[in-house]
């Protein structure tokens, strides 16, 4: 895989690149602050650094998308995000449908016992699909 | 979807980035359309057709035609 470095040739392109660097830079600084903080035993400082970095990145991203005049993302990126979300949700759904009913049967038969982690995972998956179903229904009614 | 965006862009001597700025998308999206890896929305197709002063059918045609 090649690392392609974009060298914008227009002013708009350079401005777009500066925005992207600022956004990705903020996220990177936040994540690095958290890792370094945890690594050297300053968890609270790391967490604050993470919060500041991620909040700044999100704020820059929102500003660039809704207020700024630079196109950071476009319809192709949205389409890719939609496909990624679709594949992720479908993958989790198939994995859940294939796994959990079988585990319930095994538990009922006395061959298996759900651990705390598995219970939490099942709850998290259920909550995710509950939210997805609500959003889907709302969008379908409006469509 | 097949398209002749590359040749039209070459004829105008503009870069992918300049075309991207003109139709308000990223350079990567123009590149993906030229390589026929992404089919643009109707809105973007109209913007491209408008930029080149032609109709959508002049630029794009279905794969099986």
Backbone of each chain as ProteinMPNN parsed JSONL, in Angstrom:
{"seq_chain_A": "XXXXXXXXXXXXXXXXXXXXXXXXXXXXXXXXXXXXXXXXXXXXXXXXXXXXXXXXXXXXXXXXXXXXXXXXXXXXXXXXXXXXXXXXXXXXXXXXXXXXXXXXXXXXXXXXXXXXXXXXXXXXXXXXXXXXXXXXXXXXXXX", "coords_chain_A": {"N_chain_A": [[0.842, -1.189, 0.0], [0.581, 2.174, -0.915], [1.686, 5.286, 0.371], [0.068, 8.126, -0.241], [0.881, 11.391, -0.762], [-0.837, 14.282, -0.774], [-0.502, 17.051, -2.827], [-1.734, 19.983, -2.963], [-2.675, 22.191, -5.605], [-4.123, 24.435, -5.93], [-5.474, 27.405, -4.371], [-7.77, 26.936, -2.885], [-7.561, 24.191, -2.539], [-5.249, 24.059, -0.951], [-6.164, 25.377, 1.295], [-8.17, 23.609, 2.09], [-6.572, 21.416, 2.721], [-5.145, 22.415, 4.902], [-7.214, 22.699, 6.774], [-7.948, 20.009, 7.078], [-5.585, 19.005, 8.141], [-5.542, 20.377, 10.558], [-7.831, 19.343, 11.801], [-7.361, 16.488, 11.876], [-4.961, 16.623, 13.24], [-5.716, 17.671, 15.752], [-7.29, 15.566, 16.772], [-5.311, 13.583, 16.839], [-3.457, 14.659, 18.668], [-5.048, 14.669, 20.974], [-5.549, 11.884, 21.354], [-2.908, 10.987, 21.633], [-2.205, 12.382, 23.947], [-3.813, 11.106, 25.841], [-2.802, 8.46, 25.76], [-0.108, 8.879, 26.497], [-0.495, 10.07, 28.983], [-1.723, 7.975, 30.437], [0.333, 6.165, 30.241], [2.458, 7.321, 31.741], [1.369, 7.579, 34.185], [-0.263, 9.751, 34.728], [-3.207, 9.914, 34.618], [-5.516, 11.544, 34.812], [-4.701, 14.004, 33.741], [-4.066, 13.132, 31.176], [-6.594, 12.296, 30.314], [-7.975, 14.724, 30.344], [-6.497, 16.074, 28.393], [-7.116, 14.442, 26.208], [-9.88, 14.893, 26.041], [-9.923, 17.645, 25.444], [-8.48, 17.719, 23.0], [-10.031, 16.038, 21.287], [-12.508, 17.324, 21.417], [-11.832, 19.8, 20.319], [-11.094, 18.956, 17.731], [-13.552, 17.902, 16.829], [-15.105, 20.227, 16.939], [-13.8, 21.854, 15.06], [-14.249, 20.313, 12.812], [-17.067, 20.366, 12.606], [-17.382, 23.121, 12.241], [-16.027, 23.488, 9.833], [-17.637, 21.978, 8.126], [-20.245, 23.097, 8.32], [-20.117, 25.881, 8.537], [-17.733, 26.963, 7.428], [-16.237, 27.639, 4.175], [-15.02, 25.65, 2.846], [-14.754, 22.531, 1.212], [-14.577, 19.751, 2.968], [-15.4, 17.154, 3.121], [-17.281, 15.047, 0.922], [-19.98, 13.863, -1.258], [-19.06, 11.32, -2.036], [-17.508, 10.426, 0.1], [-19.51, 10.322, 2.013], [-21.04, 8.278, 0.898], [-19.246, 6.159, 1.129], [-19.056, 6.02, 3.904], [-21.697, 5.281, 4.477], [-21.765, 2.738, 3.314], [-19.817, 1.436, 4.845], [-21.015, 1.543, 7.391], [-23.29, 0.029, 6.861], [-22.183, -2.526, 6.21], [-20.942, -3.095, 8.643], [-23.103, -3.151, 10.473], [-24.633, -5.212, 9.34], [-22.828, -7.348, 9.514], [-22.494, -7.577, 12.305], [-25.131, -8.181, 12.961], [-25.574, -10.668, 11.669], [-23.628, -12.184, 12.987], [-24.556, -12.013, 15.613], [-27.13, -13.164, 15.414], [-26.452, -15.699, 14.615], [-24.986, -16.613, 16.772], [-26.043, -16.0, 19.492], [-28.749, -17.178, 19.887], [-28.07, -19.888, 19.733], [-26.385, -20.085, 21.939], [-28.193, -19.547, 23.977], [-29.798, -21.823, 23.838], [-27.905, -23.779, 24.468], [-27.333, -22.946, 27.054], [-29.802, -23.38, 28.288], [-29.833, -26.095, 28.126], [-27.927, -26.728, 29.906], [-25.251, -26.769, 29.235], [-23.742, -24.556, 29.021], [-22.856, -21.331, 30.317], [-23.755, -17.986, 30.607], [-21.352, -15.442, 30.807], [-20.47, -12.461, 32.703], [-19.38, -10.605, 30.944], [-20.291, -11.534, 28.466], [-23.015, -11.2, 28.823], [-23.112, -8.395, 29.001], [-22.218, -7.751, 26.434], [-24.31, -8.776, 24.888], [-26.388, -7.132, 25.767], [-25.405, -4.645, 24.918], [-25.355, -5.002, 22.132], [-28.076, -5.414, 21.673], [-29.068, -2.922, 22.478], [-27.867, -1.29, 20.576], [-29.115, -2.165, 18.19], [-31.719, -1.58, 18.81], [-31.7, 1.206, 18.917], [-30.929, 1.682, 16.265], [-33.151, 0.617, 14.915], [-35.149, 2.382, 15.765], [-34.264, 4.81, 14.672], [-34.264, 4.112, 11.961], [-37.007, 3.593, 11.562], [-38.07, 6.145, 12.057], [-36.891, 7.595, 9.963], [-37.972, 6.244, 7.803], [-40.675, 6.784, 8.025], [-40.645, 9.483, 7.447], [-39.714, 9.462, 4.864]], "CA_chain_A": [[0.0, 0.0, 0.0], [1.404, 3.366, -1.034], [1.245, 6.475, 1.082], [-0.036, 9.202, -1.226], [0.876, 12.716, -0.155], [-1.542, 15.203, -1.655], [0.097, 18.384, -2.909], [-2.729, 20.813, -3.643], [-2.098, 23.218, -6.472], [-4.962, 25.635, -5.9], [-5.602, 28.008, -3.039], [-8.848, 26.208, -2.193], [-7.001, 22.896, -2.167], [-4.322, 24.242, 0.176], [-6.97, 25.701, 2.466], [-8.806, 22.348, 2.482], [-5.567, 20.575, 3.363], [-4.848, 22.98, 6.233], [-8.339, 22.333, 7.645], [-7.858, 18.583, 7.386], [-4.447, 18.818, 9.044], [-5.942, 20.881, 11.881], [-8.8, 18.398, 12.384], [-6.681, 15.229, 12.217], [-3.946, 16.958, 14.233], [-6.369, 17.787, 17.063], [-7.625, 14.205, 17.226], [-4.06, 12.867, 17.135], [-2.914, 15.205, 19.925], [-5.906, 14.175, 22.052], [-5.297, 10.451, 21.586], [-1.538, 10.869, 22.141], [-2.212, 12.866, 25.333], [-4.401, 10.047, 26.667], [-1.869, 7.328, 25.848], [1.064, 9.296, 27.274], [-0.963, 10.255, 30.363], [-1.894, 6.646, 31.059], [1.667, 5.537, 30.28], [3.337, 7.856, 32.793], [0.653, 7.627, 35.455], [-1.056, 10.988, 34.887], [-4.441, 9.556, 33.903], [-6.455, 12.665, 34.755], [-4.159, 14.969, 32.772], [-4.232, 12.499, 29.864], [-8.018, 12.316, 29.956], [-8.321, 16.119, 30.006], [-5.867, 16.323, 27.092], [-7.923, 13.722, 25.218], [-11.154, 15.602, 25.897], [-9.668, 18.924, 24.758], [-8.09, 17.435, 21.615], [-11.159, 15.489, 20.525], [-13.532, 18.372, 21.322], [-11.34, 20.786, 19.342], [-11.201, 18.33, 16.41], [-14.975, 17.83, 16.46], [-15.579, 21.598, 16.708], [-13.236, 22.281, 13.769], [-14.939, 19.527, 11.779], [-18.423, 20.921, 12.468], [-17.258, 24.466, 11.677], [-15.655, 23.359, 8.415], [-18.753, 21.401, 7.368], [-21.488, 23.882, 8.308], [-19.899, 27.332, 8.488], [-16.631, 27.264, 6.521], [-16.545, 27.543, 2.744], [-14.141, 24.637, 2.258], [-15.333, 21.189, 1.173], [-13.687, 18.766, 3.601], [-15.93, 15.842, 2.774], [-18.324, 15.207, -0.093], [-20.942, 12.765, -1.377], [-18.392, 10.027, -2.135], [-17.148, 10.037, 1.461], [-20.769, 9.935, 2.665], [-21.418, 6.965, 0.361], [-18.34, 5.176, 1.732], [-19.476, 5.87, 5.305], [-22.951, 4.508, 4.488], [-21.439, 1.33, 3.031], [-19.099, 0.899, 6.017], [-22.006, 1.335, 8.451], [-24.148, -1.084, 6.439], [-21.456, -3.791, 6.364], [-20.711, -3.325, 10.076], [-24.37, -3.553, 11.093], [-25.009, -6.534, 8.829], [-21.885, -8.32, 10.085], [-22.852, -7.778, 13.718], [-26.448, -8.835, 13.017], [-25.417, -12.089, 11.337], [-22.859, -12.82, 14.063], [-25.437, -12.113, 16.785], [-28.206, -14.124, 15.143], [-25.868, -17.046, 14.544], [-24.353, -17.01, 18.037], [-26.78, -15.927, 20.759], [-29.788, -18.213, 20.066], [-27.412, -21.169, 20.007], [-25.889, -20.044, 23.315], [-29.366, -19.677, 24.873], [-30.19, -23.241, 23.837], [-26.878, -24.505, 25.226], [-27.501, -22.592, 28.47], [-31.003, -24.078, 28.764], [-29.506, -27.523, 28.23], [-26.948, -26.882, 30.973], [-23.886, -26.953, 28.722], [-23.083, -23.257, 28.875], [-23.36, -20.297, 31.221], [-23.35, -16.653, 30.154], [-20.519, -14.687, 31.742], [-20.846, -11.05, 32.83], [-18.946, -9.941, 29.708], [-21.211, -11.924, 27.38], [-24.287, -10.514, 29.114], [-22.931, -6.988, 28.636], [-22.132, -7.709, 24.974], [-25.666, -8.981, 24.376], [-27.142, -5.911, 26.061], [-24.895, -3.574, 24.053], [-25.838, -5.286, 20.777], [-29.523, -5.178, 21.661], [-29.279, -1.471, 22.543], [-27.462, -0.747, 19.272], [-30.138, -2.44, 17.175], [-32.927, -0.858, 19.212], [-31.508, 2.589, 18.444], [-30.946, 1.642, 14.798], [-34.537, 0.403, 14.486], [-35.904, 3.621, 16.009], [-33.837, 5.799, 13.664], [-34.745, 3.618, 10.663], [-38.458, 3.81, 11.51], [-38.308, 7.589, 11.928], [-36.519, 8.007, 8.602], [-38.903, 5.624, 6.855], [-41.939, 7.53, 8.094], [-40.445, 10.783, 6.784], [-39.292, 9.293, 3.46]], "C_chain_A": [[0.883, 1.247, 0.0], [0.806, 4.507, -0.22], [1.259, 7.63, 0.086], [-0.103, 10.538, -0.5], [0.277, 13.695, -1.165], [-0.834, 16.556, -1.643], [-0.851, 19.285, -3.684], [-2.08, 21.922, -4.452], [-2.947, 24.489, -6.518], [-5.052, 26.155, -4.469], [-6.669, 27.287, -2.211], [-8.335, 24.859, -1.703], [-6.078, 23.005, -0.964], [-5.095, 24.561, 1.461], [-7.645, 24.435, 3.008], [-7.818, 21.466, 3.238], [-5.22, 21.09, 4.759], [-5.956, 22.628, 7.23], [-8.231, 20.874, 8.061], [-6.711, 18.313, 8.358], [-4.806, 19.267, 10.46], [-6.882, 19.896, 12.568], [-8.108, 17.107, 12.817], [-5.625, 15.471, 13.3], [-4.552, 17.037, 15.627], [-6.713, 16.414, 17.628], [-6.362, 13.45, 17.641], [-3.46, 13.329, 18.456], [-3.724, 14.683, 21.114], [-5.622, 12.728, 22.391], [-3.905, 10.245, 22.172], [-1.477, 11.301, 23.608], [-2.751, 11.786, 26.271], [-3.41, 8.901, 26.875], [-0.663, 7.678, 26.716], [0.669, 9.448, 28.75], [-1.1, 8.94, 31.094], [-0.529, 5.981, 31.238], [2.525, 6.025, 31.414], [2.613, 8.059, 34.122], [-0.109, 8.905, 35.735], [-2.378, 10.82, 34.131], [-5.386, 10.743, 33.737], [-6.005, 13.697, 33.72], [-4.345, 14.425, 31.347], [-5.671, 12.559, 29.389], [-8.47, 13.729, 29.579], [-7.745, 16.481, 28.627], [-6.665, 15.674, 25.965], [-9.227, 14.476, 24.941], [-10.968, 16.901, 25.099], [-9.359, 18.682, 23.274], [-9.256, 16.983, 20.763], [-12.268, 16.539, 20.363], [-13.115, 19.425, 20.286], [-11.467, 20.227, 17.926], [-12.639, 18.293, 15.926], [-15.519, 19.224, 16.136], [-15.079, 22.112, 15.355], [-13.97, 21.596, 12.617], [-16.337, 20.095, 11.529], [-18.376, 22.302, 11.82], [-16.965, 24.383, 10.175], [-16.836, 22.882, 7.572], [-19.925, 22.373, 7.231], [-21.289, 25.386, 8.171], [-18.839, 27.694, 7.441], [-17.012, 27.041, 5.063], [-15.692, 26.476, 2.053], [-14.804, 23.267, 2.321], [-14.333, 20.187, 1.738], [-14.087, 17.364, 3.167], [-17.021, 16.052, 1.72], [-19.164, 13.936, -0.206], [-20.276, 11.394, -1.445], [-17.995, 9.523, -0.747], [-18.394, 9.607, 2.234], [-21.193, 8.543, 2.203], [-20.546, 5.867, 0.974], [-18.728, 4.923, 3.189], [-20.751, 5.035, 5.404], [-22.667, 3.025, 4.279], [-20.752, 0.691, 4.226], [-20.079, 0.606, 7.149], [-22.881, 0.128, 8.128], [-23.443, -2.427, 6.666], [-21.247, -4.125, 7.841], [-21.983, -3.832, 10.746], [-24.795, -4.945, 10.636], [-24.124, -7.616, 9.433], [-22.231, -8.638, 11.53], [-24.18, -8.511, 13.845], [-26.305, -10.331, 12.737], [-24.675, -12.825, 12.441], [-23.746, -13.039, 15.297], [-26.511, -13.162, 16.6], [-27.663, -15.551, 15.131], [-25.413, -17.532, 15.912], [-25.325, -17.098, 19.216], [-27.918, -16.947, 20.904], [-29.186, -19.579, 20.397], [-26.92, -21.22, 21.451], [-27.036, -20.164, 24.325], [-29.8, -21.142, 24.989], [-29.205, -24.057, 24.67], [-26.995, -24.229, 26.723], [-28.7, -23.332, 29.076], [-30.722, -25.568, 28.965], [-28.444, -27.793, 29.299], [-25.518, -27.082, 30.508], [-23.097, -25.643, 28.671], [-23.68, -22.279, 29.877], [-22.836, -18.943, 30.761], [-22.499, -15.977, 31.222], [-21.021, -13.24, 31.783], [-20.525, -10.304, 31.533], [-19.903, -10.261, 28.562], [-22.579, -11.295, 27.564], [-24.229, -9.055, 28.666], [-22.907, -6.833, 27.113], [-23.519, -7.849, 24.346], [-26.521, -7.735, 24.592], [-26.728, -4.774, 25.125], [-25.4, -3.754, 22.621], [-27.337, -4.994, 20.662], [-29.815, -3.685, 21.651], [-28.951, -0.834, 21.193], [-28.572, -0.947, 18.239], [-31.478, -1.794, 17.516], [-32.856, 0.588, 18.699], [-31.6, 2.637, 16.928], [-32.388, 1.507, 14.291], [-35.361, 1.673, 14.655], [-35.569, 4.665, 14.95], [-34.358, 5.399, 12.28], [-36.24, 3.895, 10.503], [-38.783, 5.288, 11.315], [-38.0, 8.064, 10.506], [-37.5, 7.463, 7.573], [-40.243, 6.349, 6.848], [-41.813, 8.849, 7.324], [-40.156, 10.641, 5.298], [-40.495, 9.246, 2.515]], "O_chain_A": [[1.809, 1.367, 0.802], [-0.411, 4.667, -0.137], [2.318, 8.059, -0.371], [-1.023, 10.788, 0.279], [0.813, 13.903, -2.254], [-0.598, 17.134, -0.582], [-0.789, 19.351, -4.912], [-1.078, 22.511, -4.046], [-2.529, 25.499, -7.084], [-4.752, 25.451, -3.504], [-6.503, 27.06, -1.012], [-8.639, 24.438, -0.587], [-6.11, 22.162, -0.068], [-4.751, 24.098, 2.548], [-7.689, 24.212, 4.217], [-8.158, 20.851, 4.249], [-5.026, 20.304, 5.686], [-5.679, 22.301, 8.384], [-8.398, 20.534, 9.232], [-6.839, 17.504, 9.277], [-4.425, 18.625, 11.439], [-6.755, 19.639, 13.765], [-8.238, 16.676, 13.962], [-5.42, 14.627, 14.173], [-3.969, 16.527, 16.584], [-6.466, 16.129, 18.799], [-6.345, 12.765, 18.664], [-3.012, 12.516, 19.265], [-3.156, 14.3, 22.137], [-5.472, 12.372, 23.56], [-3.722, 9.442, 23.086], [-0.791, 10.675, 24.416], [-2.215, 11.576, 27.36], [-3.201, 8.432, 27.994], [-0.243, 6.887, 27.561], [1.395, 9.018, 29.647], [-0.651, 8.799, 32.231], [-0.269, 5.323, 32.245], [3.26, 5.236, 32.008], [3.164, 8.632, 35.062], [-0.557, 9.125, 36.86], [-2.629, 11.498, 33.134], [-5.98, 10.934, 32.676], [-6.807, 14.198, 32.931], [-4.73, 15.157, 30.435], [-5.943, 12.834, 28.22], [-9.237, 13.918, 28.635], [-8.415, 17.109, 27.807], [-6.867, 16.271, 24.908], [-9.624, 14.673, 23.792], [-11.752, 17.211, 24.201], [-9.908, 19.355, 22.402], [-9.454, 17.477, 19.653], [-12.89, 16.632, 19.305], [-13.93, 19.881, 19.485], [-11.899, 20.936, 17.017], [-12.924, 18.607, 14.77], [-16.289, 19.394, 15.19], [-15.832, 22.726, 14.599], [-14.271, 22.211, 11.594], [-16.741, 20.283, 10.381], [-19.203, 22.629, 10.969], [-17.559, 25.095, 9.365], [-17.016, 23.329, 6.439], [-20.532, 22.471, 6.165], [-22.198, 26.092, 7.735], [-19.029, 28.625, 6.659], [-17.981, 26.347, 4.758], [-15.648, 26.408, 0.824], [-15.351, 22.883, 3.354], [-13.364, 19.82, 1.074], [-13.246, 16.511, 2.886], [-17.614, 17.129, 1.646], [-19.076, 13.046, 0.64], [-20.843, 10.408, -0.975], [-18.13, 8.336, -0.452], [-18.353, 8.653, 3.012], [-21.647, 7.727, 3.004], [-21.035, 4.785, 1.299], [-18.734, 3.785, 3.657], [-20.883, 4.191, 6.29], [-23.233, 2.167, 4.956], [-21.051, -0.446, 4.589], [-19.998, -0.439, 7.793], [-23.178, -0.69, 8.999], [-24.023, -3.35, 7.239], [-21.359, -5.282, 8.247], [-21.956, -4.813, 11.49], [-25.257, -5.757, 11.437], [-24.611, -8.678, 9.82], [-22.261, -9.799, 11.937], [-24.347, -9.358, 14.722], [-26.843, -11.161, 13.47], [-25.034, -13.946, 12.799], [-23.7, -14.09, 15.936], [-26.779, -13.956, 17.502], [-28.327, -16.487, 15.578], [-25.448, -18.732, 16.186], [-25.425, -18.139, 19.864], [-28.044, -17.541, 21.975], [-29.713, -20.324, 21.223], [-27.019, -22.254, 22.111], [-26.892, -20.786, 25.378], [-30.121, -21.632, 26.072], [-29.6, -24.908, 25.467], [-26.795, -25.115, 27.554], [-28.641, -23.836, 30.197], [-31.29, -26.212, 29.847], [-28.102, -28.945, 29.565], [-24.664, -27.512, 31.283], [-21.918, -25.637, 28.316], [-24.851, -22.38, 30.242], [-21.636, -18.767, 30.55], [-22.872, -15.94, 32.394], [-21.885, -12.848, 30.998], [-21.31, -9.47, 31.082], [-20.28, -9.381, 27.788], [-23.229, -10.903, 26.595], [-25.158, -8.543, 28.041], [-23.501, -5.903, 26.568], [-23.859, -7.139, 23.399], [-27.282, -7.333, 23.712], [-27.57, -4.04, 24.608], [-25.818, -2.793, 21.975], [-27.798, -4.407, 19.683], [-30.69, -3.222, 20.919], [-29.668, 0.051, 20.724], [-28.925, -0.023, 17.506], [-32.276, -1.497, 16.627], [-33.813, 1.113, 18.131], [-32.259, 3.511, 16.363], [-32.792, 2.197, 13.355], [-36.177, 2.007, 13.795], [-36.455, 5.32, 14.401], [-34.835, 6.243, 11.521], [-36.688, 4.367, 9.458], [-39.652, 5.645, 10.519], [-38.758, 8.839, 9.923], [-37.822, 8.135, 6.593], [-40.868, 6.51, 5.8], [-42.745, 9.275, 6.642], [-40.331, 11.598, 4.543], [-40.324, 9.108, 1.304]]}, "seq_chain_B": "XXXXXXXXXXXXXXXXXXXXXXXXXXXXXXXXXXXXXXXXXXXXXXXXXXXXXXXXXXXXXXXXX", "coords_chain_B": {"N_chain_B": [[-20.514, 2.835, -14.393], [-19.666, 4.228, -17.479], [-17.487, 6.894, -18.515], [-16.391, 10.016, -20.019], [-14.86, 11.846, -18.719], [-12.186, 12.397, -18.152], [-10.991, 12.905, -20.687], [-12.437, 15.15, -21.44], [-11.673, 16.9, -19.467], [-8.945, 17.056, -19.975], [-9.089, 18.264, -22.455], [-9.861, 20.789, -21.772], [-7.709, 21.564, -20.412], [-7.494, 21.517, -17.568], [-6.839, 20.742, -14.145], [-7.491, 17.858, -12.009], [-7.996, 18.813, -9.501], [-8.738, 21.48, -9.937], [-11.108, 21.103, -11.337], [-12.528, 19.812, -9.357], [-12.796, 21.849, -7.441], [-14.389, 23.56, -8.925], [-16.822, 22.186, -9.096], [-17.389, 21.739, -6.512], [-16.486, 19.473, -4.972], [-14.255, 16.941, -3.585], [-10.824, 16.45, -4.716], [-10.205, 13.774, -4.807], [-12.642, 12.571, -5.312], [-13.226, 13.34, -7.948], [-11.132, 11.994, -9.179], [-11.86, 9.341, -8.568], [-14.233, 9.129, -10.03], [-13.294, 9.446, -12.646], [-11.75, 7.163, -12.858], [-13.708, 5.357, -12.926], [-14.663, 4.236, -10.605], [-16.478, 5.219, -8.952], [-19.822, 6.189, -9.046], [-21.294, 9.209, -9.717], [-23.674, 11.292, -7.872], [-26.931, 12.393, -9.031], [-27.053, 15.139, -8.75], [-24.333, 15.921, -8.687], [-23.585, 14.956, -11.185], [-25.11, 16.591, -12.842], [-23.914, 19.018, -12.198], [-21.349, 18.615, -13.226], [-21.956, 18.261, -15.933], [-23.012, 20.767, -16.461], [-20.756, 22.311, -16.035], [-19.116, 21.527, -18.19], [-20.701, 22.281, -20.243], [-22.605, 20.612, -21.507], [-24.847, 17.767, -21.919], [-25.838, 15.354, -19.373], [-25.867, 12.786, -20.457], [-23.987, 13.02, -22.435], [-21.588, 12.867, -21.149], [-21.699, 10.67, -19.41], [-22.353, 7.154, -19.695], [-24.265, 4.113, -19.566], [-22.793, 1.057, -18.288], [-23.299, -1.25, -19.83], [-23.902, -0.407, -22.371]], "CA_chain_B": [[-20.89, 3.816, -15.41], [-18.509, 4.72, -18.24], [-17.54, 8.347, -18.717], [-15.23, 10.583, -20.704], [-14.503, 13.031, -17.931], [-10.739, 12.639, -18.285], [-10.682, 13.552, -21.968], [-13.028, 16.497, -21.411], [-10.827, 17.722, -18.59], [-7.704, 17.289, -20.725], [-9.382, 19.228, -23.535], [-9.934, 22.134, -21.157], [-6.425, 21.756, -19.716], [-7.648, 21.792, -16.141], [-6.449, 19.608, -13.299], [-8.584, 17.255, -11.226], [-8.291, 19.679, -8.36], [-9.47, 22.654, -10.425], [-12.475, 20.66, -11.63], [-13.153, 19.532, -8.061], [-13.172, 23.141, -6.851], [-15.474, 24.125, -9.737], [-18.099, 21.506, -8.82], [-17.497, 21.657, -5.048], [-16.223, 18.16, -4.349], [-12.816, 16.793, -3.363], [-10.077, 15.948, -5.875], [-10.287, 12.304, -4.795], [-13.909, 12.158, -5.926], [-13.046, 13.46, -9.408], [-10.252, 10.89, -9.55], [-12.633, 8.091, -8.496], [-15.183, 9.114, -11.158], [-12.514, 9.212, -13.871], [-11.32, 5.757, -12.87], [-14.965, 4.595, -12.95], [-14.814, 3.507, -9.338], [-17.579, 5.85, -8.222], [-20.852, 6.815, -9.874], [-21.733, 10.41, -8.99], [-25.112, 11.519, -7.699], [-27.516, 13.206, -10.109], [-26.685, 16.536, -8.496], [-22.952, 16.123, -9.144], [-23.567, 14.735, -12.636], [-25.622, 17.829, -13.448], [-22.887, 20.063, -12.016], [-20.277, 18.336, -14.192], [-22.485, 18.56, -17.272], [-23.126, 22.217, -16.528], [-19.4, 22.85, -16.166], [-18.6, 21.274, -19.538], [-21.653, 22.807, -21.22], [-23.214, 19.527, -22.279], [-25.832, 17.053, -21.099], [-25.275, 14.244, -18.593], [-25.667, 11.628, -21.339], [-22.774, 13.221, -23.233], [-20.428, 12.5, -20.326], [-21.864, 9.336, -18.808], [-23.21, 6.166, -20.349], [-24.3, 2.877, -18.776], [-21.717, 0.1, -18.531], [-23.644, -2.272, -20.822], [-24.323, 0.158, -23.667]], "C_chain_B": [[-19.622, 4.311, -16.117], [-18.627, 6.237, -18.386], [-16.284, 8.835, -19.435], [-14.758, 11.868, -20.014], [-13.032, 13.396, -18.129], [-10.425, 13.38, -19.58], [-11.264, 14.962, -22.036], [-12.174, 17.438, -20.557], [-9.505, 18.051, -19.291], [-7.916, 18.343, -21.81], [-9.438, 20.655, -22.996], [-8.637, 22.496, -20.441], [-6.605, 22.187, -18.255], [-7.312, 20.534, -15.351], [-7.685, 19.037, -12.596], [-8.996, 18.185, -10.098], [-9.096, 20.905, -8.796], [-10.919, 22.286, -10.743], [-13.242, 20.405, -10.327], [-13.624, 20.822, -7.396], [-14.384, 23.717, -7.6], [-16.823, 23.482, -9.414], [-18.28, 21.191, -7.336], [-17.466, 20.231, -4.488], [-14.714, 18.074, -4.109], [-12.143, 16.243, -4.63], [-10.184, 14.423, -5.971], [-11.569, 11.806, -5.462], [-13.837, 12.265, -7.45], [-12.188, 12.304, -9.909], [-11.021, 9.563, -9.574], [-13.633, 7.996, -9.65], [-14.43, 8.805, -12.456], [-12.07, 7.755, -13.985], [-12.511, 4.803, -12.843], [-15.113, 3.697, -11.73], [-15.957, 4.092, -8.525], [-18.539, 6.489, -9.219], [-21.406, 8.023, -9.126], [-23.244, 10.471, -8.825], [-25.614, 12.336, -8.884], [-27.082, 14.663, -9.985], [-25.268, 16.824, -9.013], [-22.846, 15.925, -10.65], [-24.065, 15.983, -13.372], [-24.582, 18.947, -13.347], [-21.75, 19.869, -13.015], [-20.723, 18.669, -15.613], [-22.582, 20.067, -17.475], [-21.748, 22.846, -16.732], [-18.878, 22.695, -17.593], [-19.563, 21.727, -20.637], [-22.258, 21.736, -22.102], [-24.265, 18.847, -21.404], [-25.146, 15.895, -20.365], [-24.952, 13.051, -19.495], [-24.424, 11.776, -22.208], [-21.534, 12.76, -22.463], [-20.516, 11.051, -19.858], [-22.694, 8.42, -19.7], [-23.159, 4.863, -19.559], [-23.223, 1.892, -19.22], [-22.023, -0.835, -19.697], [-24.062, -1.702, -22.162], [-23.187, 0.077, -24.684]], "O_chain_B": [[-18.657, 4.743, -15.486], [-19.727, 6.79, -18.38], [-15.256, 8.158, -19.455], [-14.323, 12.825, -20.654], [-12.688, 14.571, -18.257], [-9.683, 14.363, -19.575], [-10.659, 15.862, -22.618], [-11.985, 18.609, -20.887], [-9.012, 19.176, -19.213], [-7.059, 19.191, -22.056], [-9.097, 21.608, -23.698], [-8.49, 23.604, -19.927], [-5.942, 23.11, -17.781], [-7.482, 19.414, -15.832], [-8.758, 19.638, -12.588], [-10.177, 18.327, -9.783], [-10.026, 21.319, -8.104], [-11.841, 23.051, -10.46], [-14.423, 20.728, -10.204], [-14.726, 20.877, -6.85], [-15.288, 24.287, -6.989], [-17.854, 24.153, -9.453], [-19.201, 20.471, -6.95], [-18.291, 19.843, -3.66], [-13.981, 19.021, -4.396], [-12.795, 15.655, -5.493], [-10.247, 13.859, -7.063], [-11.579, 10.751, -6.096], [-14.327, 11.387, -8.161], [-12.484, 11.707, -10.944], [-10.853, 8.76, -10.492], [-13.856, 6.912, -10.19], [-14.883, 7.996, -13.265], [-12.023, 7.192, -15.078], [-12.34, 3.587, -12.748], [-15.61, 2.574, -11.805], [-16.358, 3.515, -7.514], [-18.129, 7.228, -10.114], [-21.932, 7.88, -8.022], [-23.993, 9.8, -9.535], [-24.825, 12.9, -9.643], [-26.787, 15.328, -10.978], [-25.031, 17.829, -9.683], [-22.103, 16.641, -11.32], [-23.506, 16.376, -14.396], [-24.392, 19.72, -14.286], [-21.245, 20.837, -13.584], [-19.982, 19.271, -16.391], [-22.266, 20.575, -18.551], [-21.595, 23.793, -17.503], [-18.272, 23.615, -18.141], [-19.273, 21.572, -21.824], [-22.408, 21.93, -23.308], [-24.54, 19.291, -20.289], [-24.023, 15.511, -20.694], [-23.924, 12.394, -19.336], [-23.866, 10.781, -22.67], [-20.553, 12.317, -23.06], [-19.537, 10.307, -19.906], [-23.622, 8.866, -20.375], [-22.138, 4.54, -18.953], [-22.797, 1.895, -20.375], [-21.128, -1.181, -20.468], [-24.536, -2.447, -23.019], [-23.351, 0.501, -25.828]]}, "name": "protein", "num_of_chains": 2, "seq": "XXXXXXXXXXXXXXXXXXXXXXXXXXXXXXXXXXXXXXXXXXXXXXXXXXXXXXXXXXXXXXXXXXXXXXXXXXXXXXXXXXXXXXXXXXXXXXXXXXXXXXXXXXXXXXXXXXXXXXXXXXXXXXXXXXXXXXXXXXXXXXXXXXXXXXXXXXXXXXXXXXXXXXXXXXXXXXXXXXXXXXXXXXXXXXXXXXXXXXXXXXXXXXXX"}
